[in-house]
């Protein structure tokens, strides 16, 4: 059986690079505030080792710690850009497609005349 640590290390290079860049941005915010790693760990309720892992871009770090850190830096609203709601979900309802029938506003195969 695989350990979760082994599986996290197998993530695609793009995701690993994105985590490292995020960690660097968190580090720059922390330094700008003049906070040490130990002070930041106390603020986000984790150990200094865990906070260092967040800044290092380790994939196993808790998302709760990340969100708390973003909140402390006044960056919580940036989460709205992470995975925007798809356009068809904005209205607050899910659009279902019926098999064999085109969706509203769609032209069916039998209606195409060219």
Protein Blocks (a to p, Z undefined) as FASTA:
>chain_A
ZZfklmmmmpcfklmmmmmmmmmmmmmmmmmnopafklmmmmnopafklmmmmmnopakb
cfklmmmmmmmnopmmmmmmmmgcdfklmnopacdddehiacehiacfklpcZZ
